Amino acid sequence: MITVQEVLTIVRVDAASLEAWIEAGWLVPRRDAAGWAFSEMDLARARLIFDLKHDFGLNDEGVAVALELLDQIYGLRRALRDVLSGVSAQPESTRRRIADDVRQRAASEQYADISSAPPYRDRFGGEES
Amino acid sequence: MASADPYKILEVKRDASQEDIRKAYRRLAKKLHPDLNPGNRDAEAKFKEVSAAYDLLSDPEKRARFDRGEIDASGAERPQHRYYRDFADAGAGASSEHFRRGPYASDAGFADFGDADDILSDLFGRAARSRRPRRGADVQYRLPIEFLEAVNGATKRVTLPDGSVLDVTIPPGTRDGQVLRLRGKGQPGREGAPPGDALVEIEVRPHPIFTRRDDDIHIDLPVSLVEAVTGARVPVPTPTGPVTMKLPKGANTGTVLRLKGKGVKRPDGSQGDEYVTLRVMLPESPDPELERFVANWSAGKAHNPRQRMEAG
């Protein structure tokens, strides 16, 4: 477990700010007898918050929105990955049926919704092309 | 890497201002920050390059020394560390549910998908058990009210499916289909988060004599032959009770009279009007005296109300 002091040193943030991040629910460290106890994940998230504020110039409202959306993206990625691994475990004929069905849906959607589709759609967290 | 040109990496000219450099960095970082681009595997290496270039050029002193050739771009890399995505995206291999989810991942992006399919619903429902604070869901109701309750305002007591009672204030001038939001009257929140709202869609029942068009009230008013010919004072229903109106002499079927301010109250305190369309009515049963009188009325025989319908 990582202490507050270590987080302050590694992330270059002051104690009041870190306290405010916890207060806002951006960070959810555990509490033990010695005070806050941060996991590796908490530390990485504190770094991300630091980047959002300093590298991206987001204010507190912006950080809150970004974190909410990121938490949704990671939740969605996990759900999608679970679904895909469930599909991968199926026999080949089933996988083909599912793939054909999904492909057809995507194609018919493009025709039905062509006005709203192109400018904003992105592959879900996809590779840069 | 060591010999790469930080100006080229940031895609700026050598005489770019500090502000331009900052903007260029932010533009690239948005695309390349690994935590913001979890599906982009190349992002991490490129982001390291870009942030090293930025660390060098954003410091005017270091930048000047680099420009003079005193230092090169090596050694400027940030110390390596694990990104948030490495934890948040820890994948299906992880053993315990808690380690996989961490305290942060949210199911808000797909919590509604569970409704779509009987077989799959509890898969997505699993995530709903997460212990994050979450605002309660909004609940929707339909509330039928009487026409005059909508026009004049009212308080309606509603009994909810769970047996609790809700007092709904209908503001004057409420329209059919309007949705009233009752803050905090929805589902309770989880883990200390606030409750959702109740959304009450109002259905206004039609009225036997009044109709509403925008903020005006329209009504058909039957008047007798005598009242119409002599220009009598007649009682007229309005949403707030009857008023007396003087008919013009010789008022006819189809004549529209306006009662100013007798329409629907608007939120700004002003009011619409009531429009009264007259219907001149003969007595219900034939009257010998009227028949005699009309038969002897010579000017009446010459009057042809269909004149304009006849071809030229």
Chai-1 contact restraints between the chains, C-beta under 6 A:
chainA,res_idxA,chainB,res_idxB,connection_type,confidence,min_distance_angstrom,max_distance_angstrom,comment,restraint_id
A,V28,B,P103,contact,1.0,0.0,6.0,A-B,restraint_1
A,M41,B,F87,contact,1.0,0.0,6.0,A-B,restraint_2
A,M41,B,G102,contact,1.0,0.0,6.0,A-B,restraint_3
A,A44,B,R82,contact,1.0,0.0,6.0,A-B,restraint_4
A,A44,B,Y84,contact,1.0,0.0,6.0,A-B,restraint_5
A,A44,B,F87,contact,1.0,0.0,6.0,A-B,restraint_6
A,R45,B,Y84,contact,1.0,0.0,6.0,A-B,restraint_7
A,L48,B,D35,contact,1.0,0.0,6.0,A-B,restraint_8
A,L48,B,Y84,contact,1.0,0.0,6.0,A-B,restraint_9
A,D55,B,A29,contact,1.0,0.0,6.0,A-B,restraint_10
A,D71,B,Y104,contact,1.0,0.0,6.0,A-B,restraint_11
A,D71,B,A105,contact,1.0,0.0,6.0,A-B,restraint_12
A,D71,B,S106,contact,1.0,0.0,6.0,A-B,restraint_13
A,Q72,B,S106,contact,1.0,0.0,6.0,A-B,restraint_14
A,Q72,B,A108,contact,1.0,0.0,6.0,A-B,restraint_15
A,Q72,B,G109,contact,1.0,0.0,6.0,A-B,restraint_16
A,Y74,B,A88,contact,1.0,0.0,6.0,A-B,restraint_17
A,Y74,B,A105,contact,1.0,0.0,6.0,A-B,restraint_18
A,G75,B,A105,contact,1.0,0.0,6.0,A-B,restraint_19
A,G75,B,S106,contact,1.0,0.0,6.0,A-B,restraint_20
A,G75,B,D107,contact,1.0,0.0,6.0,A-B,restraint_21
A,G75,B,G109,contact,1.0,0.0,6.0,A-B,restraint_22
A,L76,B,G109,contact,1.0,0.0,6.0,A-B,restraint_23
A,L76,B,F110,contact,1.0,0.0,6.0,A-B,restraint_24
A,A79,B,F110,contact,1.0,0.0,6.0,A-B,restraint_25
A,R81,B,A92,contact,1.0,0.0,6.0,A-B,restraint_26
A,S85,B,A92,contact,1.0,0.0,6.0,A-B,restraint_27
A,G125,B,P38,contact,1.0,0.0,6.0,A-B,restraint_28
A,G125,B,G39,contact,1.0,0.0,6.0,A-B,restraint_29
A,G126,B,G39,contact,1.0,0.0,6.0,A-B,restraint_30
A,E127,B,N40,contact,1.0,0.0,6.0,A-B,restraint_31
A,E128,B,N40,contact,1.0,0.0,6.0,A-B,restraint_32
